Amino acid sequence: MKAKKIFKIIGIVILILVVIVLIYAIRNFTIIRKLQKKIEQYSSSNNFHIVSNSTQGDTTININYYTKDGKQAMILRRTIGDQTIKMSVYYNGSRTDTFYETKDSKQAKLNSSNELMPISIYNGLETDSNFQTFILCMVSFVKIANVNQKECYLIKNFKSPVSLNGESKNEIYVEKNTGLLTKSVLNNQVMSREYEFDNVDDSIFAEPDISQYTLK
């Protein structure tokens, strides 16, 4: 009888733990599914501007990425210590031209390839199915946080297929009202993003004066 009582208590404890895990997962799943739906209105946009800033050690990378009706432009500045390198890449729909600037030189590479790194609209919460989302929610941590006076969700350890799953520290901040990724922390790399939609001016895609550059 004593053994039966012990097994009964163990069974009750296990049942309580299962219920707690399910409640926790359902709460996270509800929040993350809402964020996944909210970002859908932005993910198909073909007219947007993203500002991305990332830091890792003494390296800072600033990216301004623009796209509109098939055209793309990316201006990247990488600073290591007191040295800054600027790379500007323009895609006009048929060819890509790249311009490099340092303190001492200006070079251009016309009709280049593999230089442009398109920045897509995603929030780091993309999954292949609702079932996969639910499973990931069981081990994720979700809470309200503020980033630059914006109400966001801080989400830890959500191992999305689009995330870098090998990272030991994986935190993302997703804006509550839009579902847009605002900030991420991957190990010792911190990245922040700002967005602007339907306001890209065509002048952004005008390339620099080629006469000021040396052709590579």
N, C-alpha and C positions, 0 to 999 in steps of 0.2 A: 504493500500500500504506500509505503514511504517513497519507493522508487517511482510509482505512478504519479504521486503528487509532485515530485521533482520535475518529471518530464512534462507534466501539465503546466507547471510554472514556466519552464523553459519555452514551451510552445506559445504561451501567452506573451512572453517577452519578445519572442521572434515575431509574432503577429503584430504586436505594437510597433516594433521597429519597421516592419514592412509598411504599415499604414503611414508612419511618419515619413518614410522615404517617398512614398507615393504622393502624399500631400505636398511635400517639398518639391518633387519633380513637376507636379501639376501646376503649382504656383509659378515656377520658373518657365515652364512650357507656355503658359498663358501669356506671360510678359514677352517672351522672345518671339512667339508667333505674331503678336501685335506689332513688334518692331520689324519683323520680316515683311509684313503686309504694308506697313507705312512707307518703307523704302522703295516699294515697287513703282510709285509715282515718279521717282527720280531716276531709277536704274535704266530706263529707256530714253532718257533725255539725250539729245544730240546738240545741245547748246548749253555749255556750262564751263565754269572756271573753278579750279581747285587750287588752293594754296596749301602746300604741305611743308612742314618744318620738322626736321628730325635731328636729334643729337645723340652721339655715342662717343664717350670720352671727350677728346678735344676736337672732334669732327662734327661740323654742323652742315646740314644740307637743306637748302631752301629750293622748293620747286613751285613754279607757277605753270599750271597746265591749262590749256584752252582747247576747246573743240567746238566746231560749229559747221553743220551741214557737210561733214566729211573732211573738213580741213582741221589740222591740228598744229599746235605750237607748244613747245615746252622750253622754258627758261630755267636752267638749273645752276645754282651757285653752291659750290662746295668749298667750305672753309676749314682748313686744318691749321690750327695755331693762328698765325697772322698772314697765311697764304690763301688766296681765293682764286678759284678757277671757275669761269663762267662758260656754260655750254648752252647754245640756243639752237633748237631744232625746229624746222618748219616742214610740214607736209601739206602740199597744195592739192592733194587728191590723186596725183600721179607720180610725184617725185619728192624726195626728201633732201633738204640741204641743211648742213650743220656748220655752226660757227663757234670757234673756240677762242676764249680770251683769257690771258693771264696778265700779270703786271708788266711783262716784257714783250709779249707777242700777241698777234691776232692771226688766226688761220681759219680757212674755210674749206669744207669738203662738200663738193656739189654732187648731187645725185647719189648720195650715200645710202646705205641700208643698215638696218639693225641698230640705228642710233636712237630712234624714238621709242620711248617707253610709255605707252598709253596708260593713263590712270583711270581706272574704272570706278563706277559708283557701287560700292559694296560696304557692308557694315561688319564683316567678319563673323556673321551669324548664318551664312548660307549653308544649307544642308541638302542632301539628296532626297529626303522624304520627311514627313511628319514623325514617322517612327524613329528615324535617326535623331531628329531634334529632341524627342522625348527622352531617349536613352542618354544623350549628352546632358540634358537638363538634370539628370539624377546626380551628376558629379560636379555641376557648375555652381558658382556662387554669384548671386544677383542681389544688388542693393542700389538704392537711390544715391546719387552723388551729384555735386555741382562742378561744372567745368566752365570757366570764363562766364559765370553768371547764367549758364544754361543748365536746366535740369536734365540730368542724364541717368542712365543705368550703368553702374560699374559691374562688368561681367568678367569673372575669372574662370580660367580653365575650361572654357567652352571650345573643345577641340574640333572646330569646323573643318571640313575638307579644304577650305580656302585659307586656313590659318597655318602658321608654321608650327606644326605639331611637335617638333623636336625641342622647342623652347621650354626651358624649365619654369620661366615666369611669363605668364600670358594673361595680360589684363587689357580689356578694351572698354572704352567709354562711348556709349551710344546715346545720341540725343533722344529724349523721350518722345518729343512731338513729331519728329521726322524720321527716326530710324537711321539717321546718318552717323557714320563713325566720326567721332570728335577727337579722340585721343587713344593711343595704344601704348602699352609698355611691354616690350619683349626683351627679357633679360635686362641688359643695361642700355637698351635703345628706347628712347622716348620719341614718339611722333604725334604731331597734332595736325588737324585739318580744318580748313574753312571752305565754304562753298558759296557759289553765286550761280544762279540759273537764269537762262533766257535773257542774258544781258551782255553777251560777248560781241564786241565791236569788230567789224571786218579789218580795221586798221591793225589789229593785233597780229595778223598774219602777214604783214608787210616785212620782208626780209631786210637786214641791214645793208648798207652800201658796200657792195662787194669790193670796190676799189680800195677800201681801207684794210682789206685782208689779204694774206698770202695764201694762194691755193695749195692744198695738199695733193 
